[in-house]
């Protein structure tokens, strides 16, 4: 199986798989309790995703999607 995890930290809105010179990782847009969203980064591990860092918190979803589609943050 590729992923045995059941969920990310927050409800998922969108994600992007990124592979560059630093490695492979998943960048996600997740919904905050406030209604705004966050962008988080996860590293692929054997049985699922490992949280690495928050890139942005409490931003609007349109900005988050634009950032998500651009690898260079």
PyMOL Python script that loads the backbone (N, CA, C, O; Angstrom):
from pymol import cmd

cmd.read_pdbstr("""\
ATOM      1  N   UNK A   1       0.825  -1.199   0.000  1.00  0.00           N
ATOM      2  CA  UNK A   1       0.000   0.000   0.000  1.00  0.00           C
ATOM      3  C   UNK A   1       0.863   1.254   0.000  1.00  0.00           C
ATOM      4  O   UNK A   1       1.937   1.278   0.601  1.00  0.00           O
ATOM      5  N   UNK A   2       0.394   2.282  -0.668  1.00  0.00           N
ATOM      6  CA  UNK A   2       1.130   3.533  -0.707  1.00  0.00           C
ATOM      7  C   UNK A   2       0.953   4.339   0.562  1.00  0.00           C
ATOM      8  O   UNK A   2       1.909   4.955   1.034  1.00  0.00           O
ATOM      9  N   UNK A   3      -0.259   4.353   1.134  1.00  0.00           N
ATOM     10  CA  UNK A   3      -0.495   5.191   2.291  1.00  0.00           C
ATOM     11  C   UNK A   3      -1.475   4.516   3.225  1.00  0.00           C
ATOM     12  O   UNK A   3      -2.600   4.201   2.837  1.00  0.00           O
ATOM     13  N   UNK A   4      -1.050   4.295   4.454  1.00  0.00           N
ATOM     14  CA  UNK A   4      -1.917   3.681   5.436  1.00  0.00           C
ATOM     15  C   UNK A   4      -2.438   4.689   6.455  1.00  0.00           C
ATOM     16  O   UNK A   4      -3.192   4.317   7.353  1.00  0.00           O
ATOM     17  N   UNK A   5      -2.051   5.960   6.332  1.00  0.00           N
ATOM     18  CA  UNK A   5      -2.526   6.999   7.241  1.00  0.00           C
ATOM     19  C   UNK A   5      -3.994   7.302   6.984  1.00  0.00           C
ATOM     20  O   UNK A   5      -4.492   7.087   5.879  1.00  0.00           O
ATOM     21  N   UNK A   6      -4.680   7.798   7.994  1.00  0.00           N
ATOM     22  CA  UNK A   6      -6.103   8.063   7.837  1.00  0.00           C
ATOM     23  C   UNK A   6      -6.416   9.526   7.538  1.00  0.00           C
ATOM     24  O   UNK A   6      -7.474   9.818   6.982  1.00  0.00           O
ATOM     25  N   UNK A   7      -5.519  10.458   7.893  1.00  0.00           N
ATOM     26  CA  UNK A   7      -5.806  11.869   7.652  1.00  0.00           C
ATOM     27  C   UNK A   7      -4.575  12.726   7.884  1.00  0.00           C
ATOM     28  O   UNK A   7      -3.563  12.270   8.414  1.00  0.00           O
ATOM     29  N   UNK A   8      -4.690  13.985   7.471  1.00  0.00           N
ATOM     30  CA  UNK A   8      -3.662  14.975   7.757  1.00  0.00           C
ATOM     31  C   UNK A   8      -4.047  15.670   9.063  1.00  0.00           C
ATOM     32  O   UNK A   8      -4.993  15.254   9.733  1.00  0.00           O
ATOM     33  N   UNK A   9      -3.326  16.713   9.420  1.00  0.00           N
ATOM     34  CA  UNK A   9      -3.604  17.407  10.666  1.00  0.00           C
ATOM     35  C   UNK A   9      -4.949  18.107  10.694  1.00  0.00           C
ATOM     36  O   UNK A   9      -5.592  18.171  11.742  1.00  0.00           O
ATOM     37  N   UNK A  10      -5.380  18.628   9.566  1.00  0.00           N
ATOM     38  CA  UNK A  10      -6.642  19.373   9.441  1.00  0.00           C
ATOM     39  C   UNK A  10      -7.364  18.871   8.193  1.00  0.00           C
ATOM     40  O   UNK A  10      -6.782  18.120   7.411  1.00  0.00           O
ATOM     41  N   UNK A  11      -8.619  19.269   7.992  1.00  0.00           N
ATOM     42  CA  UNK A  11      -9.333  18.852   6.776  1.00  0.00           C
ATOM     43  C   UNK A  11      -8.619  19.328   5.506  1.00  0.00           C
ATOM     44  O   UNK A  11      -8.254  20.498   5.386  1.00  0.00           O
ATOM     45  N   UNK A  12      -8.431  18.420   4.583  1.00  0.00           N
ATOM     46  CA  UNK A  12      -7.695  18.686   3.350  1.00  0.00           C
ATOM     47  C   UNK A  12      -8.549  19.459   2.351  1.00  0.00           C
ATOM     48  O   UNK A  12      -9.709  19.121   2.114  1.00  0.00           O
ATOM     49  N   UNK A  13      -7.953  20.510   1.762  1.00  0.00           N
ATOM     50  CA  UNK A  13      -8.593  21.285   0.706  1.00  0.00           C
ATOM     51  C   UNK A  13      -7.979  20.933  -0.644  1.00  0.00           C
ATOM     52  O   UNK A  13      -8.699  20.706  -1.616  1.00  0.00           O
ATOM     53  N   UNK A  14      -6.636  20.887  -0.706  1.00  0.00           N
ATOM     54  CA  UNK A  14      -5.916  20.580  -1.942  1.00  0.00           C
ATOM     55  C   UNK A  14      -4.499  20.173  -1.565  1.00  0.00           C
ATOM     56  O   UNK A  14      -4.063  20.384  -0.433  1.00  0.00           O
ATOM     57  N   UNK A  15      -3.785  19.591  -2.516  1.00  0.00           N
ATOM     58  CA  UNK A  15      -2.389  19.235  -2.258  1.00  0.00           C
ATOM     59  C   UNK A  15      -1.618  19.214  -3.571  1.00  0.00           C
ATOM     60  O   UNK A  15      -2.198  19.220  -4.657  1.00  0.00           O
ATOM     61  N   UNK A  16      -0.296  19.188  -3.441  1.00  0.00           N
ATOM     62  CA  UNK A  16       0.590  19.121  -4.592  1.00  0.00           C
ATOM     63  C   UNK A  16       1.799  18.273  -4.217  1.00  0.00           C
ATOM     64  O   UNK A  16       2.373  18.447  -3.141  1.00  0.00           O
ATOM     65  N   UNK A  17       2.182  17.369  -5.086  1.00  0.00           N
ATOM     66  CA  UNK A  17       3.390  16.567  -4.903  1.00  0.00           C
ATOM     67  C   UNK A  17       4.538  17.314  -5.556  1.00  0.00           C
ATOM     68  O   UNK A  17       4.442  17.714  -6.716  1.00  0.00           O
ATOM     69  N   UNK A  18       5.624  17.503  -4.817  1.00  0.00           N
ATOM     70  CA  UNK A  18       6.759  18.274  -5.317  1.00  0.00           C
ATOM     71  C   UNK A  18       8.023  17.438  -5.240  1.00  0.00           C
ATOM     72  O   UNK A  18       8.310  16.808  -4.222  1.00  0.00           O
ATOM     73  N   UNK A  19       8.760  17.444  -6.317  1.00  0.00           N
ATOM     74  CA  UNK A  19      10.050  16.761  -6.360  1.00  0.00           C
ATOM     75  C   UNK A  19      11.061  17.761  -6.908  1.00  0.00           C
ATOM     76  O   UNK A  19      10.907  18.274  -8.017  1.00  0.00           O
ATOM     77  N   UNK A  20      12.100  18.032  -6.113  1.00  0.00           N
ATOM     78  CA  UNK A  20      13.148  18.948  -6.547  1.00  0.00           C
ATOM     79  C   UNK A  20      14.488  18.491  -5.989  1.00  0.00           C
ATOM     80  O   UNK A  20      14.601  17.370  -5.491  1.00  0.00           O
ATOM     81  N   UNK A  21      15.496  19.340  -6.065  1.00  0.00           N
ATOM     82  CA  UNK A  21      16.839  18.949  -5.619  1.00  0.00           C
ATOM     83  C   UNK A  21      16.907  18.641  -4.128  1.00  0.00           C
ATOM     84  O   UNK A  21      17.826  17.960  -3.673  1.00  0.00           O
ATOM     85  N   UNK A  22      15.925  19.149  -3.361  1.00  0.00           N
ATOM     86  CA  UNK A  22      15.893  18.900  -1.920  1.00  0.00           C
ATOM     87  C   UNK A  22      15.185  17.595  -1.569  1.00  0.00           C
ATOM     88  O   UNK A  22      15.213  17.166  -0.416  1.00  0.00           O
ATOM     89  N   UNK A  23      14.552  16.964  -2.555  1.00  0.00           N
ATOM     90  CA  UNK A  23      13.849  15.709  -2.319  1.00  0.00           C
ATOM     91  C   UNK A  23      12.412  15.767  -2.781  1.00  0.00           C
ATOM     92  O   UNK A  23      12.023  16.653  -3.542  1.00  0.00           O
ATOM     93  N   UNK A  24      11.627  14.813  -2.314  1.00  0.00           N
ATOM     94  CA  UNK A  24      10.211  14.733  -2.663  1.00  0.00           C
ATOM     95  C   UNK A  24       9.384  15.017  -1.418  1.00  0.00           C
ATOM     96  O   UNK A  24       9.711  14.543  -0.329  1.00  0.00           O
ATOM     97  N   UNK A  25       8.332  15.776  -1.574  1.00  0.00           N
ATOM     98  CA  UNK A  25       7.459  16.049  -0.455  1.00  0.00           C
ATOM     99  C   UNK A  25       6.069  16.437  -0.939  1.00  0.00           C
ATOM    100  O   UNK A  25       5.851  16.669  -2.128  1.00  0.00           O
ATOM    101  N   UNK A  26       5.149  16.502  -0.013  1.00  0.00           N
ATOM    102  CA  UNK A  26       3.771  16.863  -0.318  1.00  0.00           C
ATOM    103  C   UNK A  26       3.472  18.166   0.394  1.00  0.00           C
ATOM    104  O   UNK A  26       3.740  18.317   1.586  1.00  0.00           O
ATOM    105  N   UNK A  27       2.921  19.090  -0.344  1.00  0.00           N
ATOM    106  CA  UNK A  27       2.501  20.376   0.203  1.00  0.00           C
ATOM    107  C   UNK A  27       0.974  20.389   0.172  1.00  0.00           C
ATOM    108  O   UNK A  27       0.365  20.139  -0.868  1.00  0.00           O
ATOM    109  N   UNK A  28       0.366  20.681   1.313  1.00  0.00           N
ATOM    110  CA  UNK A  28      -1.092  20.621   1.417  1.00  0.00           C
ATOM    111  C   UNK A  28      -1.690  21.963   1.820  1.00  0.00           C
ATOM    112  O   UNK A  28      -1.049  22.779   2.482  1.00  0.00           O
ATOM    113  N   UNK A  29      -2.929  22.166   1.404  1.00  0.00           N
ATOM    114  CA  UNK A  29      -3.748  23.268   1.897  1.00  0.00           C
ATOM    115  C   UNK A  29      -4.795  22.613   2.781  1.00  0.00           C
ATOM    116  O   UNK A  29      -5.524  21.724   2.342  1.00  0.00           O
ATOM    117  N   UNK A  30      -4.864  23.059   4.033  1.00  0.00           N
ATOM    118  CA  UNK A  30      -5.779  22.473   5.009  1.00  0.00           C
ATOM    119  C   UNK A  30      -6.593  23.572   5.674  1.00  0.00           C
ATOM    120  O   UNK A  30      -6.107  24.686   5.870  1.00  0.00           O
ATOM    121  N   UNK A  31      -7.820  23.253   6.014  1.00  0.00           N
ATOM    122  CA  UNK A  31      -8.742  24.238   6.591  1.00  0.00           C
ATOM    123  C   UNK A  31      -8.496  24.409   8.085  1.00  0.00           C
ATOM    124  O   UNK A  31      -8.456  23.432   8.833  1.00  0.00           O
ATOM    125  N   UNK A  32      -8.331  25.667   8.516  1.00  0.00           N
ATOM    126  CA  UNK A  32      -8.189  26.009   9.933  1.00  0.00           C
ATOM    127  C   UNK A  32      -9.579  26.088  10.578  1.00  0.00           C
ATOM    128  O   UNK A  32     -10.576  26.200   9.865  1.00  0.00           O
ATOM    129  N   UNK A  33      -9.660  26.033  11.894  1.00  0.00           N
ATOM    130  CA  UNK A  33     -10.933  26.161  12.600  1.00  0.00           C
ATOM    131  C   UNK A  33     -11.576  27.517  12.341  1.00  0.00           C
ATOM    132  O   UNK A  33     -12.800  27.641  12.379  1.00  0.00           O
ATOM    133  N   UNK A  34     -10.762  28.528  12.078  1.00  0.00           N
ATOM    134  CA  UNK A  34     -11.266  29.885  11.855  1.00  0.00           C
ATOM    135  C   UNK A  34     -11.967  30.044  10.504  1.00  0.00           C
ATOM    136  O   UNK A  34     -12.641  31.045  10.265  1.00  0.00           O
ATOM    137  N   UNK A  35     -11.805  29.053   9.623  1.00  0.00           N
ATOM    138  CA  UNK A  35     -12.352  29.161   8.271  1.00  0.00           C
ATOM    139  C   UNK A  35     -11.289  29.528   7.244  1.00  0.00           C
ATOM    140  O   UNK A  35     -11.478  29.331   6.044  1.00  0.00           O
ATOM    141  N   UNK A  36     -10.171  30.064   7.726  1.00  0.00           N
ATOM    142  CA  UNK A  36      -9.057  30.341   6.818  1.00  0.00           C
ATOM    143  C   UNK A  36      -8.311  29.028   6.600  1.00  0.00           C
ATOM    144  O   UNK A  36      -8.733  27.982   7.093  1.00  0.00           O
ATOM    145  N   UNK A  37      -7.208  29.081   5.866  1.00  0.00           N
ATOM    146  CA  UNK A  37      -6.475  27.850   5.579  1.00  0.00           C
ATOM    147  C   UNK A  37      -5.000  27.990   5.949  1.00  0.00           C
ATOM    148  O   UNK A  37      -4.506  29.083   6.227  1.00  0.00           O
ATOM    149  N   UNK A  38      -4.329  26.864   5.942  1.00  0.00           N
ATOM    150  CA  UNK A  38      -2.888  26.827   6.162  1.00  0.00           C
ATOM    151  C   UNK A  38      -2.246  26.031   5.039  1.00  0.00           C
ATOM    152  O   UNK A  38      -2.912  25.266   4.342  1.00  0.00           O
ATOM    153  N   UNK A  39      -0.956  26.221   4.874  1.00  0.00           N
ATOM    154  CA  UNK A  39      -0.175  25.400   3.947  1.00  0.00           C
ATOM    155  C   UNK A  39       0.860  24.667   4.787  1.00  0.00           C
ATOM    156  O   UNK A  39       1.632  25.281   5.523  1.00  0.00           O
ATOM    157  N   UNK A  40       0.863  23.349   4.666  1.00  0.00           N
ATOM    158  CA  UNK A  40       1.788  22.513   5.425  1.00  0.00           C
ATOM    159  C   UNK A  40       2.619  21.679   4.459  1.00  0.00           C
ATOM    160  O   UNK A  40       2.250  21.474   3.302  1.00  0.00           O
ATOM    161  N   UNK A  41       3.743  21.207   4.963  1.00  0.00           N
ATOM    162  CA  UNK A  41       4.622  20.370   4.155  1.00  0.00           C
ATOM    163  C   UNK A  41       4.827  19.046   4.886  1.00  0.00           C
ATOM    164  O   UNK A  41       5.061  19.018   6.094  1.00  0.00           O
ATOM    165  N   UNK A  42       4.735  17.951   4.133  1.00  0.00           N
ATOM    166  CA  UNK A  42       4.892  16.607   4.668  1.00  0.00           C
ATOM    167  C   UNK A  42       5.922  15.846   3.852  1.00  0.00           C
ATOM    168  O   UNK A  42       6.038  16.041   2.642  1.00  0.00           O
ATOM    169  N   UNK A  43       6.657  14.991   4.513  1.00  0.00           N
ATOM    170  CA  UNK A  43       7.621  14.107   3.859  1.00  0.00           C
ATOM    171  C   UNK A  43       7.025  12.711   3.806  1.00  0.00           C
ATOM    172  O   UNK A  43       6.417  12.251   4.773  1.00  0.00           O
ATOM    173  N   UNK A  44       7.198  12.042   2.685  1.00  0.00           N
ATOM    174  CA  UNK A  44       6.698  10.689   2.541  1.00  0.00           C
ATOM    175  C   UNK A  44       7.540   9.718   3.362  1.00  0.00           C
ATOM    176  O   UNK A  44       8.767   9.727   3.270  1.00  0.00           O
ATOM    177  N   UNK A  45       6.897   8.898   4.147  1.00  0.00           N
ATOM    178  CA  UNK A  45       7.548   7.840   4.921  1.00  0.00           C
ATOM    179  C   UNK A  45       6.922   6.508   4.534  1.00  0.00           C
ATOM    180  O   UNK A  45       5.965   6.475   3.760  1.00  0.00           O
ATOM    181  N   UNK A  46       7.439   5.435   5.051  1.00  0.00           N
ATOM    182  CA  UNK A  46       6.981   4.103   4.645  1.00  0.00           C
ATOM    183  C   UNK A  46       5.481   3.890   4.778  1.00  0.00           C
ATOM    184  O   UNK A  46       4.864   3.307   3.886  1.00  0.00           O
ATOM    185  N   UNK A  47       4.885   4.348   5.868  1.00  0.00           N
ATOM    186  CA  UNK A  47       3.474   4.077   6.107  1.00  0.00           C
ATOM    187  C   UNK A  47       2.606   5.324   6.067  1.00  0.00           C
ATOM    188  O   UNK A  47       1.488   5.309   6.583  1.00  0.00           O
ATOM    189  N   UNK A  48       3.078   6.369   5.483  1.00  0.00           N
ATOM    190  CA  UNK A  48       2.252   7.574   5.399  1.00  0.00           C
ATOM    191  C   UNK A  48       3.093   8.827   5.363  1.00  0.00           C
ATOM    192  O   UNK A  48       4.255   8.807   4.955  1.00  0.00           O
ATOM    193  N   UNK A  49       2.495   9.906   5.791  1.00  0.00           N
ATOM    194  CA  UNK A  49       3.135  11.206   5.727  1.00  0.00           C
ATOM    195  C   UNK A  49       3.645  11.630   7.092  1.00  0.00           C
ATOM    196  O   UNK A  49       3.012  11.366   8.114  1.00  0.00           O
ATOM    197  N   UNK A  50       4.794  12.289   7.098  1.00  0.00           N
ATOM    198  CA  UNK A  50       5.365  12.835   8.316  1.00  0.00           C
ATOM    199  C   UNK A  50       5.347  14.355   8.202  1.00  0.00           C
ATOM    200  O   UNK A  50       5.899  14.922   7.259  1.00  0.00           O
ATOM    201  N   UNK A  51       4.711  15.006   9.164  1.00  0.00           N
ATOM    202  CA  UNK A  51       4.651  16.463   9.155  1.00  0.00           C
ATOM    203  C   UNK A  51       6.058  17.043   9.270  1.00  0.00           C
ATOM    204  O   UNK A  51       6.853  16.606  10.102  1.00  0.00           O
ATOM    205  N   UNK A  52       6.359  18.036   8.423  1.00  0.00           N
ATOM    206  CA  UNK A  52       7.659  18.714   8.477  1.00  0.00           C
ATOM    207  C   UNK A  52       7.535  20.134   9.006  1.00  0.00           C
ATOM    208  O   UNK A  52       8.247  20.516   9.935  1.00  0.00           O
ATOM    209  N   UNK A  53       6.622  20.932   8.411  1.00  0.00           N
ATOM    210  CA  UNK A  53       6.529  22.332   8.837  1.00  0.00           C
ATOM    211  C   UNK A  53       5.270  22.987   8.274  1.00  0.00           C
ATOM    212  O   UNK A  53       4.679  22.521   7.300  1.00  0.00           O
ATOM    213  N   UNK A  54       4.886  24.077   8.919  1.00  0.00           N
ATOM    214  CA  UNK A  54       3.863  24.952   8.364  1.00  0.00           C
ATOM    215  C   UNK A  54       4.584  25.995   7.524  1.00  0.00           C
ATOM    216  O   UNK A  54       5.603  26.543   7.945  1.00  0.00           O
ATOM    217  N   UNK A  55       4.066  26.264   6.356  1.00  0.00           N
ATOM    218  CA  UNK A  55       4.634  27.293   5.498  1.00  0.00           C
ATOM    219  C   UNK A  55       3.901  28.607   5.721  1.00  0.00           C
ATOM    220  O   UNK A  55       4.524  29.663   5.834  1.00  0.00           O
ATOM    221  N   UNK A  56       2.568  28.538   5.784  1.00  0.00           N
ATOM    222  CA  UNK A  56       1.727  29.706   6.071  1.00  0.00           C
ATOM    223  C   UNK A  56       0.566  29.243   6.932  1.00  0.00           C
ATOM    224  O   UNK A  56       0.111  28.105   6.817  1.00  0.00           O
ATOM    225  N   UNK A  57       0.088  30.132   7.798  1.00  0.00           N
ATOM    226  CA  UNK A  57      -1.102  29.856   8.607  1.00  0.00           C
ATOM    227  C   UNK A  57      -2.066  31.020   8.467  1.00  0.00           C
ATOM    228  O   UNK A  57      -1.654  32.153   8.217  1.00  0.00           O
ATOM    229  N   UNK A  58      -3.368  30.731   8.632  1.00  0.00           N
ATOM    230  CA  UNK A  58      -4.411  31.750   8.646  1.00  0.00           C
ATOM    231  C   UNK A  58      -4.378  32.662   7.414  1.00  0.00           C
ATOM    232  O   UNK A  58      -4.374  33.887   7.538  1.00  0.00           O
ATOM    233  N   UNK A  59      -4.353  32.056   6.237  1.00  0.00           N
ATOM    234  CA  UNK A  59      -4.406  32.826   4.993  1.00  0.00           C
ATOM    235  C   UNK A  59      -5.687  32.482   4.242  1.00  0.00           C
ATOM    236  O   UNK A  59      -6.325  31.468   4.525  1.00  0.00           O
ATOM    237  N   UNK A  60      -6.060  33.329   3.285  1.00  0.00           N
ATOM    238  CA  UNK A  60      -7.281  33.037   2.525  1.00  0.00           C
ATOM    239  C   UNK A  60      -7.007  31.950   1.491  1.00  0.00           C
ATOM    240  O   UNK A  60      -5.867  31.762   1.065  1.00  0.00           O
ATOM    241  N   UNK A  61      -8.042  31.247   1.097  1.00  0.00           N
ATOM    242  CA  UNK A  61      -7.890  30.067   0.249  1.00  0.00           C
ATOM    243  C   UNK A  61      -7.384  30.407  -1.157  1.00  0.00           C
ATOM    244  O   UNK A  61      -6.633  29.623  -1.737  1.00  0.00           O
ATOM    245  N   UNK A  62      -7.771  31.537  -1.710  1.00  0.00           N
ATOM    246  CA  UNK A  62      -7.277  31.903  -3.041  1.00  0.00           C
ATOM    247  C   UNK A  62      -5.767  32.106  -3.036  1.00  0.00           C
ATOM    248  O   UNK A  62      -5.069  31.653  -3.943  1.00  0.00           O
ATOM    249  N   UNK A  63      -5.272  32.786  -2.017  1.00  0.00           N
ATOM    250  CA  UNK A  63      -3.819  32.969  -1.903  1.00  0.00           C
ATOM    251  C   UNK A  63      -3.123  31.621  -1.712  1.00  0.00           C
ATOM    252  O   UNK A  63      -2.065  31.376  -2.292  1.00  0.00           O
ATOM    253  N   UNK A  64      -3.709  30.764  -0.912  1.00  0.00           N
ATOM    254  CA  UNK A  64      -3.112  29.457  -0.641  1.00  0.00           C
ATOM    255  C   UNK A  64      -2.997  28.623  -1.914  1.00  0.00           C
ATOM    256  O   UNK A  64      -1.965  27.994  -2.147  1.00  0.00           O
ATOM    257  N   UNK A  65      -4.032  28.608  -2.730  1.00  0.00           N
ATOM    258  CA  UNK A  65      -3.995  27.823  -3.966  1.00  0.00           C
ATOM    259  C   UNK A  65      -2.944  28.372  -4.918  1.00  0.00           C
ATOM    260  O   UNK A  65      -2.246  27.605  -5.581  1.00  0.00           O
ATOM    261  N   UNK A  66      -2.825  29.689  -4.991  1.00  0.00           N
ATOM    262  CA  UNK A  66      -1.771  30.282  -5.851  1.00  0.00           C
ATOM    263  C   UNK A  66      -0.393  29.877  -5.361  1.00  0.00           C
ATOM    264  O   UNK A  66       0.484  29.551  -6.161  1.00  0.00           O
ATOM    265  N   UNK A  67      -0.198  29.897  -4.049  1.00  0.00           N
ATOM    266  CA  UNK A  67       1.090  29.499  -3.478  1.00  0.00           C
ATOM    267  C   UNK A  67       1.332  28.016  -3.718  1.00  0.00           C
ATOM    268  O   UNK A  67       2.443  27.617  -4.067  1.00  0.00           O
ATOM    269  N   UNK A  68       0.308  27.205  -3.533  1.00  0.00           N
ATOM    270  CA  UNK A  68       0.437  25.751  -3.689  1.00  0.00           C
ATOM    271  C   UNK A  68       0.904  25.381  -5.090  1.00  0.00           C
ATOM    272  O   UNK A  68       1.721  24.473  -5.246  1.00  0.00           O
ATOM    273  N   UNK A  69       0.408  26.057  -6.093  1.00  0.00           N
ATOM    274  CA  UNK A  69       0.742  25.732  -7.466  1.00  0.00           C
ATOM    275  C   UNK A  69       2.130  26.235  -7.873  1.00  0.00           C
ATOM    276  O   UNK A  69       2.645  25.855  -8.925  1.00  0.00           O
ATOM    277  N   UNK A  70       2.725  27.074  -7.056  1.00  0.00           N
ATOM    278  CA  UNK A  70       4.066  27.595  -7.316  1.00  0.00           C
ATOM    279  C   UNK A  70       5.030  26.964  -6.323  1.00  0.00           C
ATOM    280  O   UNK A  70       4.939  27.234  -5.125  1.00  0.00           O
ATOM    281  N   UNK A  71       5.941  26.141  -6.786  1.00  0.00           N
ATOM    282  CA  UNK A  71       6.872  25.442  -5.892  1.00  0.00           C
ATOM    283  C   UNK A  71       7.782  26.373  -5.120  1.00  0.00           C
ATOM    284  O   UNK A  71       8.183  26.037  -4.005  1.00  0.00           O
ATOM    285  N   UNK A  72       8.118  27.508  -5.654  1.00  0.00           N
ATOM    286  CA  UNK A  72       9.089  28.407  -5.022  1.00  0.00           C
ATOM    287  C   UNK A  72       8.401  29.367  -4.071  1.00  0.00           C
ATOM    288  O   UNK A  72       7.898  30.414  -4.481  1.00  0.00           O
ATOM    289  N   UNK A  73       8.383  29.002  -2.803  1.00  0.00           N
ATOM    290  CA  UNK A  73       7.721  29.850  -1.808  1.00  0.00           C
ATOM    291  C   UNK A  73       8.751  30.736  -1.146  1.00  0.00           C
ATOM    292  O   UNK A  73       8.409  31.533  -0.273  1.00  0.00           O
TER     293      UNK A  73
END
""", "prot")
cmd.dss("prot")
cmd.show_as("cartoon", "prot")
cmd.util.cbc("prot")
cmd.orient("prot")
